Amino acid sequence: MGLLDEAGKIAGAIAAVEAAEKVDPDAGLVTKGIAAVAGFEGAGKLESMLEKKDDEKQEEADNAQPADDSNPQT
């Protein structure tokens, strides 16, 4: 887990707090805290899902059979 991973989670938390403030300008500290935790966790889950999808695509590309060029037709 690198620094960029954590930065993405923090950005998710900030975005969630901003969204909570837009929905309810008088949002309390508890509401903002819950939004921050949800945003942090949500960004982490989204990131892991995207990494899993990238890994699956890489595995598919690795498992693809190369074309047989040993006997070209002329």
C-alpha distances in whole Angstrom, upper triangle without the diagonal:
4,7,8,6,8,11,11,11,14,16,16,17,20,21,22,24,26,27,28,30,31,32,34,34,35,32,32,29,28,28,26,23,23,23,20,18,19,18,14,14,16,14,11,13,14,11,11,14,14,12,14,17,16,16,19,21,20,21,24,25,25,27,30,33,34,37,40,42,44,47,47,50,53
4,5,5,7,9,10,11,13,15,16,17,19,20,22,23,25,26,28,29,31,32,34,34,35,32,32,29,29,29,26,24,24,23,20,19,20,18,15,16,17,14,12,15,16,12,13,16,16,13,16,19,17,17,21,22,21,23,26,26,26,28,31,34,35,38,41,42,44,47,48,51,53
4,5,5,6,9,10,11,12,14,15,16,18,20,21,23,24,26,27,29,30,32,32,33,30,30,27,27,27,24,22,23,22,18,18,20,17,14,16,17,14,13,16,16,13,15,18,17,16,19,21,20,20,24,24,24,26,29,28,29,32,33,37,37,40,43,45,47,50,50,53,55
4,5,5,6,9,10,10,12,14,15,16,18,20,21,22,24,26,27,29,30,30,32,29,29,27,27,26,23,22,23,21,18,18,19,16,13,15,16,12,11,15,14,11,13,16,14,13,17,19,17,18,22,22,21,24,26,26,27,30,31,35,35,38,41,43,45,48,48,51,53
4,5,5,7,9,10,11,13,15,16,17,19,20,21,23,25,26,27,29,30,31,28,28,26,25,25,22,20,20,19,16,15,16,14,11,12,12,9,8,11,11,8,10,13,12,11,14,16,15,16,20,21,20,22,25,25,26,28,30,34,35,38,41,42,45,48,48,51,53
4,5,5,6,9,10,11,12,14,15,17,18,20,21,23,24,26,27,27,29,26,25,23,22,22,19,18,18,17,14,13,14,12,9,11,12,9,8,12,13,10,12,15,15,14,17,20,19,20,23,24,24,26,28,29,29,32,34,37,38,42,45,46,48,51,52,54,57
4,5,5,6,9,10,10,12,14,15,16,18,20,21,22,24,26,26,27,25,25,22,23,22,19,18,19,17,13,14,15,12,10,12,13,10,10,14,13,11,14,17,16,16,19,21,20,21,24,25,25,27,30,30,31,33,35,38,39,42,45,47,49,52,52,55,57
4,5,5,6,9,10,11,12,14,15,16,18,20,21,23,24,25,27,24,24,22,22,21,18,17,18,15,13,13,13,10,8,10,10,7,8,11,10,8,11,14,13,13,16,18,17,19,22,22,23,25,27,27,29,31,33,36,37,40,43,45,47,50,50,52,55
4,5,5,6,9,10,11,13,14,15,17,19,20,21,23,23,25,22,22,20,19,18,16,14,14,12,10,10,10,7,5,7,8,5,6,9,10,9,11,13,14,14,17,18,19,20,23,24,24,26,28,29,30,33,34,38,39,42,45,47,50,52,52,55,57
4,5,5,6,9,10,11,12,14,15,17,18,20,21,21,23,20,20,17,18,17,14,13,14,12,8,9,11,8,6,9,10,8,9,13,13,12,15,17,17,18,21,22,22,24,26,27,28,30,32,33,34,36,38,41,42,45,49,50,53,55,55,58,60
4,5,5,6,9,10,11,12,14,15,16,18,20,20,22,19,20,18,19,17,14,14,15,12,10,11,12,8,8,11,11,8,10,13,13,12,15,17,16,18,21,22,22,24,26,27,27,30,31,32,33,36,37,41,41,44,48,49,52,54,54,56,58
4,5,5,6,9,10,10,12,14,15,17,18,19,21,18,19,17,17,15,13,13,13,10,8,9,8,5,5,8,7,5,8,11,10,11,14,15,15,17,19,20,21,23,25,25,27,29,30,31,33,35,36,40,41,44,47,49,52,54,54,56,58
4,5,5,6,9,10,11,12,14,15,16,17,18,15,16,14,14,12,10,9,9,7,4,6,7,4,5,8,8,8,10,13,13,13,16,18,18,20,22,23,24,26,28,29,30,32,33,34,36,38,39,43,44,47,51,52,55,58,57,60,62
4,5,5,6,9,10,11,12,14,15,15,17,14,15,14,15,13,10,10,12,9,6,10,10,7,8,12,12,11,13,16,15,16,19,20,20,22,24,25,26,28,30,31,32,34,36,36,38,40,41,45,46,49,52,54,57,59,59,61,63
4,5,5,6,9,10,11,12,14,15,17,15,16,15,16,14,11,12,12,9,8,11,10,7,9,12,11,10,13,15,14,15,18,19,19,21,24,24,25,27,29,29,31,33,34,35,37,39,40,44,45,47,51,52,55,58,57,59,61
4,5,5,6,9,10,11,12,13,15,12,14,13,13,10,8,10,9,5,6,9,7,5,8,11,10,10,13,14,14,16,18,19,20,22,24,24,26,28,29,30,32,34,35,36,38,40,41,44,46,48,52,54,57,59,59,61,63
4,5,5,6,9,10,10,11,12,10,11,10,11,8,5,8,9,5,6,9,9,8,10,13,13,13,16,18,17,19,22,23,23,25,27,28,29,31,33,34,35,37,38,39,41,43,44,48,49,52,56,57,60,62,62,64,66
4,5,5,6,9,10,10,12,10,13,13,14,11,9,11,12,9,9,13,12,10,13,16,15,15,18,20,19,20,23,24,24,26,28,29,30,32,34,34,36,38,39,40,42,44,45,48,50,52,56,57,60,62,62,64,66
4,5,5,6,9,10,12,11,13,14,14,11,9,12,12,8,10,13,12,10,13,15,14,14,18,19,18,20,23,23,23,26,28,28,29,32,33,33,35,37,38,39,41,43,44,47,49,51,55,56,59,62,61,63,65
4,5,5,6,8,9,7,10,11,11,8,7,10,10,7,9,12,11,11,14,16,15,16,19,20,19,22,24,24,25,28,29,30,31,34,35,36,37,39,40,42,44,45,46,50,51,54,57,59,62,64,64,66,68
4,5,5,5,7,6,9,11,12,9,8,11,12,10,11,15,14,13,16,19,18,19,22,23,22,24,27,28,28,30,32,33,34,36,38,38,40,42,43,44,46,48,49,53,54,56,60,62,65,67,66,68,70
4,6,6,9,9,13,14,16,12,11,15,15,12,14,17,16,15,18,20,19,19,23,24,23,25,28,28,28,31,32,32,34,36,37,38,40,42,43,44,46,48,48,52,53,55,59,61,64,66,65,67,69
4,6,9,8,12,14,15,11,11,15,14,12,14,17,15,15,19,20,19,20,23,24,23,25,28,28,28,31,33,32,34,37,37,38,40,42,43,44,46,48,48,52,54,56,60,61,64,66,66,67,69
4,5,5,9,12,13,9,10,14,14,12,15,17,16,16,20,21,20,22,25,25,25,28,30,30,31,34,35,35,37,39,40,41,43,45,46,47,49,51,51,55,57,59,63,64,68,70,69,71,73
4,6,9,12,13,11,11,14,15,14,15,19,18,18,21,23,22,23,26,27,27,29,32,32,33,35,37,37,39,41,42,43,45,47,48,49,51,52,53,57,58,61,64,66,69,71,70,72,74
4,6,10,11,10,10,14,15,14,16,19,19,19,22,24,24,25,28,29,29,31,33,34,35,37,39,39,41,43,44,45,47,49,50,51,53,54,56,59,61,63,67,69,72,74,73,75,77
4,7,8,6,7,10,11,10,13,15,15,16,18,20,20,22,24,25,26,28,30,31,32,34,35,36,38,40,41,42,44,46,47,48,50,51,53,56,58,61,64,66,69,71,71,73,75
4,5,5,6,9,10,11,12,14,15,16,18,20,21,22,24,26,27,28,30,31,33,35,36,37,39,41,42,43,45,47,48,49,51,52,54,58,59,62,66,67,70,73,72,74,77
4,5,5,6,9,10,10,12,14,15,16,18,20,21,23,24,25,27,29,30,31,33,34,36,37,39,40,42,43,45,46,48,49,51,53,56,58,61,64,66,69,71,71,73,76
4,5,5,6,9,10,11,12,14,15,16,18,20,21,22,24,26,27,28,30,32,33,34,36,37,39,41,42,43,45,47,48,49,51,55,57,59,63,65,68,70,70,72,75
4,5,5,6,9,10,11,12,14,15,16,18,20,21,22,24,26,27,28,30,31,33,34,36,37,39,40,42,43,45,46,48,49,53,55,57,61,63,66,68,68,70,72
4,5,5,6,9,10,10,12,14,15,16,18,20,21,22,24,25,27,28,30,31,33,34,36,37,39,40,42,43,45,46,48,52,53,56,59,61,64,66,66,68,71
4,5,5,6,9,10,11,12,14,15,17,18,20,21,23,24,26,27,29,30,32,33,35,36,38,39,41,42,43,45,47,51,52,55,59,60,63,66,66,68,70
4,5,5,6,8,10,11,12,14,15,16,18,20,21,22,24,26,27,28,30,31,33,35,36,37,39,41,42,43,45,49,51,53,57,59,62,64,64,66,69
4,6,5,6,8,10,10,12,14,15,16,18,20,21,22,24,25,27,28,30,31,33,34,36,37,39,40,42,43,47,49,51,55,57,60,62,62,64,66
4,5,5,6,9,10,11,12,14,15,16,18,20,21,23,24,26,27,29,30,32,33,35,36,38,39,41,42,46,47,50,54,56,58,61,61,63,65
4,5,5,6,8,10,11,12,14,15,17,18,20,21,23,24,26,27,29,30,32,33,35,36,37,39,41,45,46,49,53,55,57,60,60,62,65
4,5,5,6,8,10,10,12,14,15,16,18,20,21,22,24,26,27,28,30,31,33,35,36,37,39,43,45,47,51,53,56,58,58,60,63
4,6,5,6,8,10,10,12,14,15,16,18,20,21,22,24,26,27,28,30,32,33,34,36,37,41,43,46,49,51,54,56,56,58,61
4,6,5,6,9,10,11,13,14,16,17,19,20,21,23,25,26,27,29,31,32,33,35,37,40,42,45,48,50,53,55,55,58,60
4,6,5,6,9,10,11,12,14,15,17,18,20,21,23,25,26,27,29,30,31,33,35,39,40,43,47,49,51,54,54,57,59
4,5,5,6,8,10,11,12,14,15,17,18,20,21,23,24,26,27,29,30,32,33,37,39,42,45,47,50,52,52,54,57
4,5,5,6,9,10,11,12,14,15,16,18,20,21,22,24,26,27,28,30,32,35,37,40,43,45,48,50,50,53,55
4,5,5,6,9,10,11,12,14,15,16,18,20,21,22,24,26,27,29,30,34,36,39,42,44,47,49,49,52,54
4,5,5,6,9,10,10,12,14,15,16,19,20,21,23,24,26,27,29,32,34,37,41,43,45,48,48,51,53
4,6,5,6,9,10,11,12,14,15,17,18,20,21,23,24,26,27,31,33,36,39,41,44,46,46,48,51
4,5,5,6,9,10,11,12,14,15,17,18,20,21,22,24,26,30,31,34,37,39,42,45,45,47,49
4,5,5,6,9,10,10,12,14,15,16,18,20,21,22,24,28,30,33,36,38,41,43,44,46,49
4,5,5,6,9,10,11,12,14,15,17,19,20,21,23,26,28,31,35,37,40,42,42,44,47
4,5,5,6,9,10,11,12,14,15,17,18,20,21,25,27,29,33,35,38,40,40,42,45
4,5,5,6,9,10,10,12,14,15,16,18,20,24,25,28,32,34,36,39,39,41,44
4,5,5,6,9,10,10,12,14,15,16,18,22,24,27,30,33,35,38,38,41,43
4,5,5,6,9,10,11,12,14,15,17,20,22,25,29,31,33,36,36,38,41
4,5,5,6,9,10,11,12,14,15,19,21,24,27,29,31,34,34,37,39
4,5,5,6,9,10,10,12,14,18,20,23,26,28,30,33,33,36,39
4,5,5,6,9,10,10,12,16,18,21,24,27,29,32,32,35,38
4,5,5,6,9,10,11,14,16,19,22,25,27,30,30,32,35
4,5,5,6,9,10,13,15,18,21,23,26,28,29,31,34
4,5,5,6,9,12,14,17,20,23,25,27,28,31,34
4,5,5,6,10,12,15,18,21,23,26,26,29,32
4,5,5,9,10,13,16,18,21,23,24,26,29
4,6,8,10,13,16,18,20,23,24,27,30
4,6,9,12,15,18,19,22,23,26,29
4,6,9,12,15,17,19,20,23,26
4,7,9,12,14,16,17,20,23
4,6,9,11,14,14,17,20
4,6,9,11,11,14,17
4,6,7,8,11,15
4,6,6,9,12
4,6,10,12
4,6,9
4,6
4
